[in-house]
Amino acid sequence: MLEELKQMSFASEADEAAWWRSHEDELLDEFKRATAEGRVGIGTVAKRAALPSTTIRLDPEDIAKARVQAAGRGLRYQTYLKMIIHEALRNAESDRISASSEKAIST
């Protein structure tokens, strides 16, 4: 059923809703099997809910640049911005640690 579900496309939300309704029992059985086999884990939605979120106001030109650069890497721009922020924070932390180490050595 999982492979069938991955291949599905619907003409409308109503068609999709009708499909889910008509397959409730099969889906329940599949979830029970997956749970018994240990294939059920924390899904993307649950993972996202566990992460704190923030809002940052950015200049529209910066967003446009991020979109272009992200597209060049095959990423969504929000993902690309997270990567840039993560890298900048990691570099700043590394610089801070290096500076404090150098200061400790010189004293």
Kinemage of the C-alpha trace (Angstrom):
@kinemage 1
@onewidth
@group {chain A} dominant
@subgroup {mainchain}
@vectorlist {calphas} color= white
{ca met a 1} P 0.000 0.000 0.000
{ca leu a 2} L 2.875 2.381 0.792
{ca glu a 3} L 4.244 2.176 -2.743
{ca glu a 4} L 0.742 2.699 -4.138
{ca leu a 5} L 0.353 5.763 -1.927
{ca lys a 6} L 3.666 7.238 -3.095
{ca gln a 7} L 2.483 6.960 -6.710
{ca met a 8} L -0.937 8.504 -6.105
{ca ser a 9} L -2.039 11.823 -7.510
{ca phe a 10} L -5.513 13.260 -7.226
{ca ala a 11} L -7.491 15.626 -9.419
{ca ser a 12} L -8.810 17.481 -6.378
{ca glu a 13} L -8.748 17.569 -2.596
{ca ala a 14} L -12.214 16.056 -2.603
{ca asp a 15} L -10.921 13.056 -4.581
{ca glu a 16} L -8.026 12.662 -2.164
{ca ala a 17} L -10.331 12.899 0.864
{ca ala a 18} L -12.612 10.270 -0.676
{ca trp a 19} L -9.632 7.954 -1.234
{ca trp a 20} L -8.470 8.297 2.394
{ca arg a 21} L -12.011 7.630 3.650
{ca ser a 22} L -12.433 4.559 1.469
{ca his a 23} L -9.086 3.099 2.600
{ca glu a 24} L -9.287 3.799 6.356
{ca asp a 25} L -9.341 0.130 7.353
{ca glu a 26} L -6.436 -0.782 5.064
{ca leu a 27} L -4.411 2.158 6.348
{ca leu a 28} L -5.097 1.197 9.960
{ca asp a 29} L -3.937 -2.351 9.233
{ca glu a 30} L -0.791 -0.993 7.551
{ca phe a 31} L -0.005 1.222 10.561
{ca lys a 32} L -0.506 -1.732 12.899
{ca arg a 33} L 1.857 -3.883 10.795
{ca ala a 34} L 4.423 -1.096 10.606
{ca thr a 35} L 4.268 -0.601 14.374
{ca ala a 36} L 4.688 -4.313 15.016
{ca glu a 37} L 7.679 -4.390 12.627
{ca gly a 38} L 9.256 -1.313 14.209
{ca arg a 39} L 8.886 0.827 11.089
{ca val a 40} L 6.967 3.613 12.794
{ca gly a 41} L 8.970 6.520 14.117
{ca ile a 42} L 8.702 10.201 14.727
{ca gly a 43} L 7.521 11.799 11.528
{ca thr a 44} L 8.540 15.073 9.966
{ca val a 45} L 5.589 16.941 11.436
{ca ala a 46} L 6.429 15.750 14.939
{ca lys a 47} L 10.093 16.650 14.453
{ca arg a 48} L 9.196 20.130 13.267
{ca ala a 49} L 6.849 20.618 16.207
{ca ala a 50} L 9.698 19.771 18.577
{ca leu a 51} L 11.954 22.450 17.091
{ca pro a 52} L 11.609 26.045 18.231
{ca ser a 53} L 10.815 28.459 15.441
{ca thr a 54} L 11.634 32.094 14.932
{ca thr a 55} L 10.713 34.824 12.507
{ca ile a 56} L 13.331 37.020 10.887
{ca arg a 57} L 12.490 40.011 8.742
{ca leu a 58} L 14.845 40.127 5.773
{ca asp a 59} L 15.334 42.650 3.030
{ca pro a 60} L 13.464 41.489 -0.098
{ca glu a 61} L 16.693 41.755 -2.110
{ca asp a 62} L 18.411 39.369 0.320
{ca ile a 63} L 15.526 36.925 -0.026
{ca ala a 64} L 15.764 37.153 -3.815
{ca lys a 65} L 19.519 36.435 -3.653
{ca ala a 66} L 18.900 33.511 -1.310
{ca arg a 67} L 16.276 32.095 -3.680
{ca val a 68} L 18.668 32.240 -6.640
{ca gln a 69} L 21.571 30.732 -4.698
{ca ala a 70} L 19.354 28.040 -3.163
{ca ala a 71} L 17.920 27.094 -6.555
{ca gly a 72} L 21.479 26.733 -7.857
{ca arg a 73} L 22.075 24.158 -5.122
{ca gly a 74} L 18.719 22.441 -5.567
{ca leu a 75} L 17.442 23.621 -2.178
{ca arg a 76} L 14.465 25.561 -0.897
{ca tyr a 77} L 15.523 29.031 0.118
{ca gln a 78} L 14.440 28.559 3.754
{ca thr a 79} L 16.665 25.485 4.007
{ca tyr a 80} L 19.512 27.398 2.404
{ca leu a 81} L 19.107 30.283 4.867
{ca lys a 82} L 19.177 27.810 7.785
{ca met a 83} L 22.392 26.351 6.386
{ca ile a 84} L 23.987 29.793 6.054
{ca ile a 85} L 23.011 30.769 9.598
{ca his a 86} L 24.237 27.452 10.995
{ca glu a 87} L 27.575 27.801 9.187
{ca ala a 88} L 28.025 31.426 10.323
{ca leu a 89} L 27.281 30.500 13.939
{ca arg a 90} L 29.679 27.550 13.808
{ca asn a 91} L 32.437 29.758 12.332
{ca ala a 92} L 31.840 32.518 14.892
{ca glu a 93} L 32.002 29.963 17.730
{ca ser a 94} L 35.207 28.518 16.319
{ca asp a 95} L 36.714 32.014 16.031
{ca arg a 96} L 35.659 32.805 19.604
{ca ile a 97} L 37.232 29.619 20.937
{ca ser a 98} L 40.435 30.252 18.980
{ca ala a 99} L 40.654 33.826 20.237
{ca ser a 100} L 40.143 32.765 23.848
{ca ser a 101} L 42.744 30.001 23.462
{ca glu a 102} L 45.267 32.449 21.996
{ca lys a 103} L 44.538 34.893 24.810
{ca ala a 104} L 45.061 32.158 27.428
{ca ile a 105} L 48.367 31.120 25.838
{ca ser a 106} L 49.682 34.711 25.714
{ca thr a 107} L 48.987 35.374 29.387
